């Protein structure tokens, strides 16, 4: 439950940062969710293998999964914060060509 609340807060924050930089927020929110779950699954797999090889308890795999989710969250924030700001003048369509005649 706490993970879902954290993910909702994180996606909203990433969307705000993207909008402040003149970007559409939807794709960055989607990227945040994919990074969160992808890194969580990857961390769980690494933790499962590590606990099986080293003989650690199974709870270690869950801890690795949580660390993986945190890494995914950090990556999403880092990616959005390093985006350059889009200039409003560049987002305007070019003026129509002059009419002759």
C-alpha positions in Angstrom: 0.0 0.0 0.0 2.8 2.4 0.9 4.5 1.6 -2.4 1.4 2.6 -4.4 1.1 5.9 -2.5 4.8 6.6 -3.1 4.4 5.8 -6.8 1.4 8.1 -7.2 3.2 10.9 -5.5 6.3 10.3 -7.6 4.5 10.3 -10.9 2.7 13.5 -10.0 6.0 15.1 -9.1 7.7 13.9 -12.3 4.7 15.3 -14.3 5.1 18.7 -12.5 8.8 18.9 -13.3 8.2 17.9 -16.9 5.5 20.6 -17.3 7.8 23.2 -15.8 10.3 22.4 -18.5 7.8 22.8 -21.2 7.3 19.0 -21.9 4.3 16.8 -22.0 4.0 14.9 -18.7 2.3 11.7 -19.9 5.3 9.9 -21.3 7.5 10.9 -18.4 4.9 9.5 -15.9 4.7 6.3 -17.9 8.6 6.1 -17.9 8.5 6.5 -14.1 6.1 3.6 -13.6 8.1 1.4 -16.0 11.4 2.2 -14.3 9.9 1.6 -10.9 8.5 -1.8 -11.7 11.3 -2.8 -14.0 14.0 -2.0 -11.4 11.9 -3.6 -8.6 11.6 -6.9 -10.6 15.3 -6.7 -11.5 16.3 -6.1 -7.9 14.1 -9.0 -6.8 15.7 -11.3 -9.2 19.2 -10.3 -8.1 18.2 -10.5 -4.5 16.7 -14.0 -5.0 19.8 -15.3 -6.7 22.1 -13.7 -4.1 20.0 -15.1 -1.2 20.0 -18.6 -2.9 23.8 -18.6 -3.5 24.8 -17.1 -0.1 22.1 -18.9 1.9 20.5 -15.7 3.2 16.8 -15.6 4.2 14.2 -15.0 1.6 13.5 -11.5 3.0 16.8 -10.3 1.5 15.2 -10.7 -2.0 12.4 -8.3 -1.0 14.9 -5.8 0.4 16.8 -6.0 -3.0 13.5 -5.4 -4.7 12.8 -2.3 -2.6 16.2 -0.9 -3.3 15.6 -1.6 -7.0 12.3 0.4 -6.9 14.1 3.2 -5.2 16.8 3.2 -7.9 14.1 3.3 -10.6 12.5 6.3 -8.8 15.8 8.1 -8.6 16.5 7.5 -12.3 13.1 8.9 -13.3 13.7 12.0 -11.2 17.2 12.4 -12.6 16.2 12.0 -16.2 13.4 14.6 -15.9 15.6 17.1 -14.0 18.4 16.9 -16.6 16.0 17.8 -19.4 16.7 21.2 -21.0 13.9 23.8 -20.8 12.0 24.2 -24.0 11.9 27.8 -25.1 8.3 29.0 -25.7 9.4 30.7 -28.9 10.7 27.4 -30.3 7.3 25.8 -29.6 5.4 28.3 -31.8 4.7 27.3 -35.4 6.6 29.3 -38.0 4.7 32.2 -39.6 3.1 31.6 -43.0 5.1 32.6 -46.1 4.3 36.0 -47.6 1.6 36.1 -50.3 2.6 37.4 -53.7 0.2 39.0 -55.9 
